[in-house]
Amino acid sequence: EYAALSYVWGAATETPIIFSGSRLPADIPLVVADAISVCLQLGLQYLWVDRYCILQDDAETKDAQIRNMNLIYKQAELTI
């Protein structure tokens, strides 16, 4: 079971996301932090956020994953 976050993407000029291992960056957007809080309150262990879950470095893979986002939202327990 997981929740999926639906939100307005930021500007295309946003700085690239730099991961340290499997941890989220310290400066995650407030909307993501709020969604994490909602998931914790509801007892959901997983939150799908396109910005972090879709591979951003490979345009072909990114396009394919974006085309399948409807399945992510459809199969989510909850969309925030």
PyMOL Python script that loads the backbone (N, CA, C, O; Angstrom):
from pymol import cmd

cmd.read_pdbstr("""\
ATOM      1  N   GLU A   1       0.842  -1.182   0.000  1.00  0.00           N
ATOM      2  CA  GLU A   1       0.000   0.000   0.000  1.00  0.00           C
ATOM      3  C   GLU A   1       0.885   1.243   0.000  1.00  0.00           C
ATOM      4  O   GLU A   1       1.911   1.300   0.678  1.00  0.00           O
ATOM      5  N   TYR A   2       0.465   2.220  -0.769  1.00  0.00           N
ATOM      6  CA  TYR A   2       1.220   3.468  -0.838  1.00  0.00           C
ATOM      7  C   TYR A   2       0.281   4.606  -1.186  1.00  0.00           C
ATOM      8  O   TYR A   2      -0.823   4.401  -1.690  1.00  0.00           O
ATOM      9  N   ALA A   3       0.746   5.803  -0.905  1.00  0.00           N
ATOM     10  CA  ALA A   3       0.056   7.011  -1.338  1.00  0.00           C
ATOM     11  C   ALA A   3       0.860   7.599  -2.483  1.00  0.00           C
ATOM     12  O   ALA A   3       2.072   7.401  -2.568  1.00  0.00           O
ATOM     13  N   ALA A   4       0.191   8.314  -3.349  1.00  0.00           N
ATOM     14  CA  ALA A   4       0.861   9.005  -4.445  1.00  0.00           C
ATOM     15  C   ALA A   4       0.580  10.497  -4.297  1.00  0.00           C
ATOM     16  O   ALA A   4      -0.538  10.903  -3.980  1.00  0.00           O
ATOM     17  N   LEU A   5       1.601  11.295  -4.529  1.00  0.00           N
ATOM     18  CA  LEU A   5       1.458  12.740  -4.407  1.00  0.00           C
ATOM     19  C   LEU A   5       1.252  13.349  -5.783  1.00  0.00           C
ATOM     20  O   LEU A   5       2.056  13.140  -6.692  1.00  0.00           O
ATOM     21  N   SER A   6       0.173  14.102  -5.929  1.00  0.00           N
ATOM     22  CA  SER A   6      -0.107  14.841  -7.154  1.00  0.00           C
ATOM     23  C   SER A   6       0.074  16.316  -6.838  1.00  0.00           C
ATOM     24  O   SER A   6      -0.587  16.855  -5.950  1.00  0.00           O
ATOM     25  N   TYR A   7       0.965  16.962  -7.562  1.00  0.00           N
ATOM     26  CA  TYR A   7       1.252  18.366  -7.284  1.00  0.00           C
ATOM     27  C   TYR A   7       1.743  19.052  -8.550  1.00  0.00           C
ATOM     28  O   TYR A   7       2.095  18.394  -9.529  1.00  0.00           O
ATOM     29  N   VAL A   8       1.763  20.361  -8.521  1.00  0.00           N
ATOM     30  CA  VAL A   8       2.238  21.146  -9.665  1.00  0.00           C
ATOM     31  C   VAL A   8       3.755  21.128  -9.655  1.00  0.00           C
ATOM     32  O   VAL A   8       4.384  21.432  -8.641  1.00  0.00           O
ATOM     33  N   TRP A   9       4.335  20.771 -10.786  1.00  0.00           N
ATOM     34  CA  TRP A   9       5.791  20.741 -10.888  1.00  0.00           C
ATOM     35  C   TRP A   9       6.333  22.150 -10.834  1.00  0.00           C
ATOM     36  O   TRP A   9       5.681  23.094 -11.282  1.00  0.00           O
ATOM     37  N   GLY A  10       7.518  22.293 -10.288  1.00  0.00           N
ATOM     38  CA  GLY A  10       8.192  23.590 -10.236  1.00  0.00           C
ATOM     39  C   GLY A  10       8.743  23.966 -11.599  1.00  0.00           C
ATOM     40  O   GLY A  10       8.513  23.278 -12.594  1.00  0.00           O
ATOM     41  N   ALA A  11       9.471  25.062 -11.625  1.00  0.00           N
ATOM     42  CA  ALA A  11      10.080  25.552 -12.863  1.00  0.00           C
ATOM     43  C   ALA A  11      11.088  24.538 -13.390  1.00  0.00           C
ATOM     44  O   ALA A  11      11.700  23.796 -12.622  1.00  0.00           O
ATOM     45  N   ALA A  12      11.249  24.520 -14.697  1.00  0.00           N
ATOM     46  CA  ALA A  12      12.197  23.604 -15.330  1.00  0.00           C
ATOM     47  C   ALA A  12      13.633  23.924 -14.938  1.00  0.00           C
ATOM     48  O   ALA A  12      14.525  23.097 -15.132  1.00  0.00           O
ATOM     49  N   THR A  13      13.866  25.097 -14.395  1.00  0.00           N
ATOM     50  CA  THR A  13      15.221  25.507 -14.036  1.00  0.00           C
ATOM     51  C   THR A  13      15.589  25.124 -12.604  1.00  0.00           C
ATOM     52  O   THR A  13      16.631  25.546 -12.103  1.00  0.00           O
ATOM     53  N   GLU A  14      14.752  24.335 -11.944  1.00  0.00           N
ATOM     54  CA  GLU A  14      15.071  23.913 -10.582  1.00  0.00           C
ATOM     55  C   GLU A  14      16.405  23.186 -10.565  1.00  0.00           C
ATOM     56  O   GLU A  14      16.789  22.539 -11.540  1.00  0.00           O
ATOM     57  N   THR A  15      17.104  23.301  -9.447  1.00  0.00           N
ATOM     58  CA  THR A  15      18.392  22.639  -9.335  1.00  0.00           C
ATOM     59  C   THR A  15      18.195  21.130  -9.316  1.00  0.00           C
ATOM     60  O   THR A  15      17.181  20.640  -8.818  1.00  0.00           O
ATOM     61  N   PRO A  16      19.160  20.391  -9.858  1.00  0.00           N
ATOM     62  CA  PRO A  16      19.041  18.934  -9.870  1.00  0.00           C
ATOM     63  C   PRO A  16      18.996  18.378  -8.450  1.00  0.00           C
ATOM     64  O   PRO A  16      19.529  18.973  -7.513  1.00  0.00           O
ATOM     65  N   ILE A  17      18.362  17.247  -8.319  1.00  0.00           N
ATOM     66  CA  ILE A  17      18.248  16.591  -7.022  1.00  0.00           C
ATOM     67  C   ILE A  17      19.497  15.747  -6.805  1.00  0.00           C
ATOM     68  O   ILE A  17      19.878  14.955  -7.666  1.00  0.00           O
ATOM     69  N   ILE A  18      20.124  15.920  -5.660  1.00  0.00           N
ATOM     70  CA  ILE A  18      21.308  15.136  -5.330  1.00  0.00           C
ATOM     71  C   ILE A  18      20.960  14.246  -4.145  1.00  0.00           C
ATOM     72  O   ILE A  18      20.643  14.728  -3.058  1.00  0.00           O
ATOM     73  N   PHE A  19      21.025  12.937  -4.376  1.00  0.00           N
ATOM     74  CA  PHE A  19      20.700  11.978  -3.325  1.00  0.00           C
ATOM     75  C   PHE A  19      21.970  11.538  -2.613  1.00  0.00           C
ATOM     76  O   PHE A  19      23.045  11.473  -3.210  1.00  0.00           O
ATOM     77  N   SER A  20      21.830  11.244  -1.352  1.00  0.00           N
ATOM     78  CA  SER A  20      22.913  10.667  -0.564  1.00  0.00           C
ATOM     79  C   SER A  20      22.433   9.295  -0.118  1.00  0.00           C
ATOM     80  O   SER A  20      21.695   9.172   0.860  1.00  0.00           O
ATOM     81  N   GLY A  21      22.851   8.281  -0.831  1.00  0.00           N
ATOM     82  CA  GLY A  21      22.367   6.940  -0.530  1.00  0.00           C
ATOM     83  C   GLY A  21      20.889   6.843  -0.841  1.00  0.00           C
ATOM     84  O   GLY A  21      20.452   7.246  -1.919  1.00  0.00           O
ATOM     85  N   SER A  22      20.115   6.313   0.091  1.00  0.00           N
ATOM     86  CA  SER A  22      18.679   6.154  -0.131  1.00  0.00           C
ATOM     87  C   SER A  22      17.869   7.214   0.608  1.00  0.00           C
ATOM     88  O   SER A  22      16.650   7.089   0.729  1.00  0.00           O
ATOM     89  N   ARG A  23      18.523   8.237   1.095  1.00  0.00           N
ATOM     90  CA  ARG A  23      17.836   9.287   1.848  1.00  0.00           C
ATOM     91  C   ARG A  23      17.401  10.421   0.932  1.00  0.00           C
ATOM     92  O   ARG A  23      18.032  10.707  -0.086  1.00  0.00           O
ATOM     93  N   LEU A  24      16.296  11.061   1.326  1.00  0.00           N
ATOM     94  CA  LEU A  24      15.833  12.249   0.606  1.00  0.00           C
ATOM     95  C   LEU A  24      16.746  13.424   0.923  1.00  0.00           C
ATOM     96  O   LEU A  24      17.359  13.465   1.990  1.00  0.00           O
ATOM     97  N   PRO A  25      16.840  14.375   0.006  1.00  0.00           N
ATOM     98  CA  PRO A  25      17.607  15.588   0.300  1.00  0.00           C
ATOM     99  C   PRO A  25      16.996  16.323   1.496  1.00  0.00           C
ATOM    100  O   PRO A  25      15.802  16.190   1.765  1.00  0.00           O
ATOM    101  N   ALA A  26      17.803  17.086   2.201  1.00  0.00           N
ATOM    102  CA  ALA A  26      17.330  17.810   3.385  1.00  0.00           C
ATOM    103  C   ALA A  26      16.363  18.929   3.019  1.00  0.00           C
ATOM    104  O   ALA A  26      15.532  19.321   3.838  1.00  0.00           O
ATOM    105  N   ASP A  27      16.462  19.440   1.812  1.00  0.00           N
ATOM    106  CA  ASP A  27      15.653  20.596   1.402  1.00  0.00           C
ATOM    107  C   ASP A  27      14.466  20.198   0.523  1.00  0.00           C
ATOM    108  O   ASP A  27      14.241  20.795  -0.529  1.00  0.00           O
ATOM    109  N   ILE A  28      13.707  19.185   0.959  1.00  0.00           N
ATOM    110  CA  ILE A  28      12.550  18.774   0.168  1.00  0.00           C
ATOM    111  C   ILE A  28      11.484  19.866   0.226  1.00  0.00           C
ATOM    112  O   ILE A  28      11.379  20.586   1.219  1.00  0.00           O
ATOM    113  N   PRO A  29      10.693  19.985  -0.843  1.00  0.00           N
ATOM    114  CA  PRO A  29       9.622  20.990  -0.854  1.00  0.00           C
ATOM    115  C   PRO A  29       8.612  20.740   0.271  1.00  0.00           C
ATOM    116  O   PRO A  29       8.409  19.602   0.694  1.00  0.00           O
ATOM    117  N   LEU A  30       7.993  21.803   0.740  1.00  0.00           N
ATOM    118  CA  LEU A  30       7.017  21.720   1.827  1.00  0.00           C
ATOM    119  C   LEU A  30       5.865  20.782   1.476  1.00  0.00           C
ATOM    120  O   LEU A  30       5.378  20.055   2.341  1.00  0.00           O
ATOM    121  N   VAL A  31       5.425  20.790   0.225  1.00  0.00           N
ATOM    122  CA  VAL A  31       4.312  19.923  -0.175  1.00  0.00           C
ATOM    123  C   VAL A  31       4.681  18.448   0.018  1.00  0.00           C
ATOM    124  O   VAL A  31       3.828  17.636   0.377  1.00  0.00           O
ATOM    125  N   VAL A  32       5.937  18.104  -0.216  1.00  0.00           N
ATOM    126  CA  VAL A  32       6.385  16.722  -0.021  1.00  0.00           C
ATOM    127  C   VAL A  32       6.467  16.405   1.472  1.00  0.00           C
ATOM    128  O   VAL A  32       6.034  15.337   1.905  1.00  0.00           O
ATOM    129  N   ALA A  33       7.013  17.320   2.249  1.00  0.00           N
ATOM    130  CA  ALA A  33       7.094  17.121   3.703  1.00  0.00           C
ATOM    131  C   ALA A  33       5.701  16.957   4.306  1.00  0.00           C
ATOM    132  O   ALA A  33       5.489  16.109   5.173  1.00  0.00           O
ATOM    133  N   ASP A  34       4.759  17.768   3.847  1.00  0.00           N
ATOM    134  CA  ASP A  34       3.380  17.658   4.341  1.00  0.00           C
ATOM    135  C   ASP A  34       2.768  16.310   3.965  1.00  0.00           C
ATOM    136  O   ASP A  34       2.064  15.699   4.770  1.00  0.00           O
ATOM    137  N   ALA A  35       3.034  15.850   2.748  1.00  0.00           N
ATOM    138  CA  ALA A  35       2.501  14.558   2.306  1.00  0.00           C
ATOM    139  C   ALA A  35       3.094  13.416   3.126  1.00  0.00           C
ATOM    140  O   ALA A  35       2.400  12.449   3.438  1.00  0.00           O
ATOM    141  N   ILE A  36       4.368  13.525   3.474  1.00  0.00           N
ATOM    142  CA  ILE A  36       4.998  12.517   4.332  1.00  0.00           C
ATOM    143  C   ILE A  36       4.298  12.484   5.686  1.00  0.00           C
ATOM    144  O   ILE A  36       4.034  11.410   6.228  1.00  0.00           O
ATOM    145  N   SER A  37       4.000  13.649   6.226  1.00  0.00           N
ATOM    146  CA  SER A  37       3.293  13.727   7.514  1.00  0.00           C
ATOM    147  C   SER A  37       1.922  13.069   7.440  1.00  0.00           C
ATOM    148  O   SER A  37       1.526  12.348   8.355  1.00  0.00           O
ATOM    149  N   VAL A  38       1.196  13.315   6.348  1.00  0.00           N
ATOM    150  CA  VAL A  38      -0.123  12.698   6.162  1.00  0.00           C
ATOM    151  C   VAL A  38       0.016  11.177   6.125  1.00  0.00           C
ATOM    152  O   VAL A  38      -0.755  10.464   6.767  1.00  0.00           O
ATOM    153  N   CYS A  39       0.991  10.688   5.378  1.00  0.00           N
ATOM    154  CA  CYS A  39       1.198   9.239   5.285  1.00  0.00           C
ATOM    155  C   CYS A  39       1.490   8.635   6.654  1.00  0.00           C
ATOM    156  O   CYS A  39       0.946   7.589   7.008  1.00  0.00           O
ATOM    157  N   LEU A  40       2.345   9.294   7.416  1.00  0.00           N
ATOM    158  CA  LEU A  40       2.666   8.791   8.752  1.00  0.00           C
ATOM    159  C   LEU A  40       1.432   8.753   9.638  1.00  0.00           C
ATOM    160  O   LEU A  40       1.229   7.796  10.386  1.00  0.00           O
ATOM    161  N   GLN A  41       0.609   9.788   9.555  1.00  0.00           N
ATOM    162  CA  GLN A  41      -0.607   9.844  10.369  1.00  0.00           C
ATOM    163  C   GLN A  41      -1.606   8.762   9.969  1.00  0.00           C
ATOM    164  O   GLN A  41      -2.357   8.261  10.806  1.00  0.00           O
ATOM    165  N   LEU A  42      -1.609   8.406   8.686  1.00  0.00           N
ATOM    166  CA  LEU A  42      -2.539   7.383   8.197  1.00  0.00           C
ATOM    167  C   LEU A  42      -1.968   5.967   8.284  1.00  0.00           C
ATOM    168  O   LEU A  42      -2.659   4.995   7.981  1.00  0.00           O
ATOM    169  N   GLY A  43      -0.719   5.857   8.695  1.00  0.00           N
ATOM    170  CA  GLY A  43      -0.092   4.549   8.807  1.00  0.00           C
ATOM    171  C   GLY A  43       0.399   3.986   7.489  1.00  0.00           C
ATOM    172  O   GLY A  43       0.656   2.786   7.388  1.00  0.00           O
ATOM    173  N   LEU A  44       0.536   4.827   6.481  1.00  0.00           N
ATOM    174  CA  LEU A  44       1.063   4.375   5.190  1.00  0.00           C
ATOM    175  C   LEU A  44       2.585   4.493   5.213  1.00  0.00           C
ATOM    176  O   LEU A  44       3.133   5.526   5.598  1.00  0.00           O
ATOM    177  N   GLN A  45       3.255   3.429   4.801  1.00  0.00           N
ATOM    178  CA  GLN A  45       4.707   3.383   4.877  1.00  0.00           C
ATOM    179  C   GLN A  45       5.383   3.994   3.648  1.00  0.00           C
ATOM    180  O   GLN A  45       6.536   4.418   3.727  1.00  0.00           O
ATOM    181  N   TYR A  46       4.687   4.044   2.528  1.00  0.00           N
ATOM    182  CA  TYR A  46       5.309   4.490   1.283  1.00  0.00           C
ATOM    183  C   TYR A  46       4.563   5.671   0.675  1.00  0.00           C
ATOM    184  O   TYR A  46       3.335   5.752   0.724  1.00  0.00           O
ATOM    185  N   LEU A  47       5.335   6.576   0.106  1.00  0.00           N
ATOM    186  CA  LEU A  47       4.802   7.727  -0.621  1.00  0.00           C
ATOM    187  C   LEU A  47       5.516   7.800  -1.955  1.00  0.00           C
ATOM    188  O   LEU A  47       6.744   7.871  -2.002  1.00  0.00           O
ATOM    189  N   TRP A  48       4.755   7.785  -3.040  1.00  0.00           N
ATOM    190  CA  TRP A  48       5.323   7.903  -4.380  1.00  0.00           C
ATOM    191  C   TRP A  48       5.267   9.370  -4.793  1.00  0.00           C
ATOM    192  O   TRP A  48       4.201   9.984  -4.820  1.00  0.00           O
ATOM    193  N   VAL A  49       6.437   9.917  -5.112  1.00  0.00           N
ATOM    194  CA  VAL A  49       6.554  11.300  -5.572  1.00  0.00           C
ATOM    195  C   VAL A  49       7.343  11.266  -6.872  1.00  0.00           C
ATOM    196  O   VAL A  49       8.499  10.844  -6.887  1.00  0.00           O
ATOM    197  N   ASP A  50       6.725  11.710  -7.963  1.00  0.00           N
ATOM    198  CA  ASP A  50       7.372  11.599  -9.266  1.00  0.00           C
ATOM    199  C   ASP A  50       8.780  12.179  -9.285  1.00  0.00           C
ATOM    200  O   ASP A  50       9.684  11.586  -9.872  1.00  0.00           O
ATOM    201  N   ARG A  51       8.971  13.310  -8.661  1.00  0.00           N
ATOM    202  CA  ARG A  51      10.269  13.988  -8.663  1.00  0.00           C
ATOM    203  C   ARG A  51      11.383  13.088  -8.129  1.00  0.00           C
ATOM    204  O   ARG A  51      12.530  13.193  -8.564  1.00  0.00           O
ATOM    205  N   TYR A  52      11.050  12.214  -7.196  1.00  0.00           N
ATOM    206  CA  TYR A  52      12.042  11.341  -6.584  1.00  0.00           C
ATOM    207  C   TYR A  52      11.981   9.907  -7.100  1.00  0.00           C
ATOM    208  O   TYR A  52      12.973   9.183  -7.018  1.00  0.00           O
ATOM    209  N   CYS A  53      10.844   9.490  -7.624  1.00  0.00           N
ATOM    210  CA  CYS A  53      10.670   8.096  -8.030  1.00  0.00           C
ATOM    211  C   CYS A  53      10.874   7.858  -9.521  1.00  0.00           C
ATOM    212  O   CYS A  53      11.088   6.720  -9.938  1.00  0.00           O
ATOM    213  N   ILE A  54      10.812   8.897 -10.319  1.00  0.00           N
ATOM    214  CA  ILE A  54      11.048   8.760 -11.757  1.00  0.00           C
ATOM    215  C   ILE A  54      12.494   9.124 -12.046  1.00  0.00           C
ATOM    216  O   ILE A  54      12.972  10.181 -11.637  1.00  0.00           O
ATOM    217  N   LEU A  55      13.180   8.249 -12.748  1.00  0.00           N
ATOM    218  CA  LEU A  55      14.562   8.482 -13.136  1.00  0.00           C
ATOM    219  C   LEU A  55      14.631   9.738 -13.997  1.00  0.00           C
ATOM    220  O   LEU A  55      14.023   9.790 -15.066  1.00  0.00           O
ATOM    221  N   GLN A  56      15.355  10.737 -13.548  1.00  0.00           N
ATOM    222  CA  GLN A  56      15.384  12.033 -14.224  1.00  0.00           C
ATOM    223  C   GLN A  56      16.518  12.167 -15.242  1.00  0.00           C
ATOM    224  O   GLN A  56      16.484  13.067 -16.081  1.00  0.00           O
ATOM    225  N   ASP A  57      17.520  11.288 -15.183  1.00  0.00           N
ATOM    226  CA  ASP A  57      18.730  11.447 -15.996  1.00  0.00           C
ATOM    227  C   ASP A  57      18.619  10.906 -17.416  1.00  0.00           C
ATOM    228  O   ASP A  57      19.427  11.266 -18.272  1.00  0.00           O
ATOM    229  N   ASP A  58      17.653  10.063 -17.679  1.00  0.00           N
ATOM    230  CA  ASP A  58      17.525   9.421 -18.985  1.00  0.00           C
ATOM    231  C   ASP A  58      16.181   9.823 -19.587  1.00  0.00           C
ATOM    232  O   ASP A  58      15.129   9.386 -19.122  1.00  0.00           O
ATOM    233  N   ALA A  59      16.222  10.655 -20.620  1.00  0.00           N
ATOM    234  CA  ALA A  59      14.993  11.218 -21.198  1.00  0.00           C
ATOM    235  C   ALA A  59      14.033  10.133 -21.689  1.00  0.00           C
ATOM    236  O   ALA A  59      12.822  10.254 -21.499  1.00  0.00           O
ATOM    237  N   GLU A  60      14.546   9.092 -22.308  1.00  0.00           N
ATOM    238  CA  GLU A  60      13.679   8.034 -22.838  1.00  0.00           C
ATOM    239  C   GLU A  60      12.961   7.294 -21.707  1.00  0.00           C
ATOM    240  O   GLU A  60      11.754   7.060 -21.778  1.00  0.00           O
ATOM    241  N   THR A  61      13.699   6.935 -20.683  1.00  0.00           N
ATOM    242  CA  THR A  61      13.106   6.256 -19.533  1.00  0.00           C
ATOM    243  C   THR A  61      12.131   7.171 -18.813  1.00  0.00           C
ATOM    244  O   THR A  61      11.052   6.740 -18.408  1.00  0.00           O
ATOM    245  N   LYS A  62      12.507   8.428 -18.653  1.00  0.00           N
ATOM    246  CA  LYS A  62      11.643   9.401 -17.982  1.00  0.00           C
ATOM    247  C   LYS A  62      10.321   9.547 -18.728  1.00  0.00           C
ATOM    248  O   LYS A  62       9.257   9.553 -18.109  1.00  0.00           O
ATOM    249  N   ASP A  63      10.380   9.664 -20.055  1.00  0.00           N
ATOM    250  CA  ASP A  63       9.159   9.789 -20.853  1.00  0.00           C
ATOM    251  C   ASP A  63       8.266   8.562 -20.701  1.00  0.00           C
ATOM    252  O   ASP A  63       7.048   8.691 -20.573  1.00  0.00           O
ATOM    253  N   ALA A  64       8.867   7.377 -20.714  1.00  0.00           N
ATOM    254  CA  ALA A  64       8.089   6.141 -20.566  1.00  0.00           C
ATOM    255  C   ALA A  64       7.423   6.085 -19.193  1.00  0.00           C
ATOM    256  O   ALA A  64       6.262   5.693 -19.075  1.00  0.00           O
ATOM    257  N   GLN A  65       8.151   6.473 -18.172  1.00  0.00           N
ATOM    258  CA  GLN A  65       7.589   6.448 -16.824  1.00  0.00           C
ATOM    259  C   GLN A  65       6.480   7.483 -16.668  1.00  0.00           C
ATOM    260  O   GLN A  65       5.474   7.218 -16.010  1.00  0.00           O
ATOM    261  N   ILE A  66       6.654   8.641 -17.259  1.00  0.00           N
ATOM    262  CA  ILE A  66       5.618   9.678 -17.188  1.00  0.00           C
ATOM    263  C   ILE A  66       4.345   9.207 -17.883  1.00  0.00           C
ATOM    264  O   ILE A  66       3.241   9.473 -17.409  1.00  0.00           O
ATOM    265  N   ARG A  67       4.498   8.506 -19.008  1.00  0.00           N
ATOM    266  CA  ARG A  67       3.325   7.993 -19.723  1.00  0.00           C
ATOM    267  C   ARG A  67       2.548   6.976 -18.881  1.00  0.00           C
ATOM    268  O   ARG A  67       1.351   6.787 -19.095  1.00  0.00           O
ATOM    269  N   ASN A  68       3.210   6.329 -17.939  1.00  0.00           N
ATOM    270  CA  ASN A  68       2.561   5.312 -17.105  1.00  0.00           C
ATOM    271  C   ASN A  68       2.134   5.830 -15.734  1.00  0.00           C
ATOM    272  O   ASN A  68       1.734   5.043 -14.876  1.00  0.00           O
ATOM    273  N   MET A  69       2.214   7.131 -15.521  1.00  0.00           N
ATOM    274  CA  MET A  69       1.856   7.683 -14.213  1.00  0.00           C
ATOM    275  C   MET A  69       0.405   7.418 -13.848  1.00  0.00           C
ATOM    276  O   MET A  69       0.069   7.314 -12.668  1.00  0.00           O
ATOM    277  N   ASN A  70      -0.454   7.309 -14.851  1.00  0.00           N
ATOM    278  CA  ASN A  70      -1.861   7.033 -14.545  1.00  0.00           C
ATOM    279  C   ASN A  70      -2.011   5.728 -13.768  1.00  0.00           C
ATOM    280  O   ASN A  70      -2.892   5.618 -12.915  1.00  0.00           O
ATOM    281  N   LEU A  71      -1.171   4.746 -14.048  1.00  0.00           N
ATOM    282  CA  LEU A  71      -1.230   3.472 -13.327  1.00  0.00           C
ATOM    283  C   LEU A  71      -0.770   3.634 -11.877  1.00  0.00           C
ATOM    284  O   LEU A  71      -1.310   3.001 -10.971  1.00  0.00           O
ATOM    285  N   ILE A  72       0.221   4.481 -11.674  1.00  0.00           N
ATOM    286  CA  ILE A  72       0.708   4.743 -10.314  1.00  0.00           C
ATOM    287  C   ILE A  72      -0.428   5.311  -9.472  1.00  0.00           C
ATOM    288  O   ILE A  72      -0.687   4.840  -8.364  1.00  0.00           O
ATOM    289  N   TYR A  73      -1.103   6.329 -10.008  1.00  0.00           N
ATOM    290  CA  TYR A  73      -2.197   6.961  -9.267  1.00  0.00           C
ATOM    291  C   TYR A  73      -3.387   6.015  -9.099  1.00  0.00           C
ATOM    292  O   TYR A  73      -4.031   6.001  -8.050  1.00  0.00           O
ATOM    293  N   LYS A  74      -3.674   5.231 -10.128  1.00  0.00           N
ATOM    294  CA  LYS A  74      -4.809   4.304 -10.070  1.00  0.00           C
ATOM    295  C   LYS A  74      -4.608   3.234  -9.000  1.00  0.00           C
ATOM    296  O   LYS A  74      -5.557   2.851  -8.317  1.00  0.00           O
ATOM    297  N   GLN A  75      -3.379   2.754  -8.855  1.00  0.00           N
ATOM    298  CA  GLN A  75      -3.104   1.665  -7.918  1.00  0.00           C
ATOM    299  C   GLN A  75      -2.780   2.147  -6.504  1.00  0.00           C
ATOM    300  O   GLN A  75      -2.651   1.335  -5.588  1.00  0.00           O
ATOM    301  N   ALA A  76      -2.650   3.450  -6.323  1.00  0.00           N
ATOM    302  CA  ALA A  76      -2.348   3.987  -4.994  1.00  0.00           C
ATOM    303  C   ALA A  76      -3.548   3.810  -4.064  1.00  0.00           C
ATOM    304  O   ALA A  76      -4.700   3.879  -4.493  1.00  0.00           O
ATOM    305  N   GLU A  77      -3.262   3.586  -2.817  1.00  0.00           N
ATOM    306  CA  GLU A  77      -4.302   3.516  -1.792  1.00  0.00           C
ATOM    307  C   GLU A  77      -4.973   4.878  -1.640  1.00  0.00           C
ATOM    308  O   GLU A  77      -6.164   4.975  -1.343  1.00  0.00           O
ATOM    309  N   LEU A  78      -4.187   5.914  -1.849  1.00  0.00           N
ATOM    310  CA  LEU A  78      -4.629   7.286  -1.628  1.00  0.00           C
ATOM    311  C   LEU A  78      -3.803   8.207  -2.509  1.00  0.00           C
ATOM    312  O   LEU A  78      -2.596   8.011  -2.655  1.00  0.00           O
ATOM    313  N   THR A  79      -4.444   9.208  -3.095  1.00  0.00           N
ATOM    314  CA  THR A  79      -3.716  10.252  -3.815  1.00  0.00           C
ATOM    315  C   THR A  79      -3.869  11.543  -3.032  1.00  0.00           C
ATOM    316  O   THR A  79      -4.975  11.979  -2.712  1.00  0.00           O
ATOM    317  N   ILE A  80      -2.740  12.132  -2.738  1.00  0.00           N
ATOM    318  CA  ILE A  80      -2.718  13.381  -1.972  1.00  0.00           C
ATOM    319  C   ILE A  80      -2.530  14.532  -2.946  1.00  0.00           C
ATOM    320  O   ILE A  80      -2.480  15.690  -2.531  1.00  0.00           O
TER     321      ILE A  80
END
""", "prot")
cmd.dss("prot")
cmd.show_as("cartoon", "prot")
cmd.util.cbc("prot")
cmd.orient("prot")
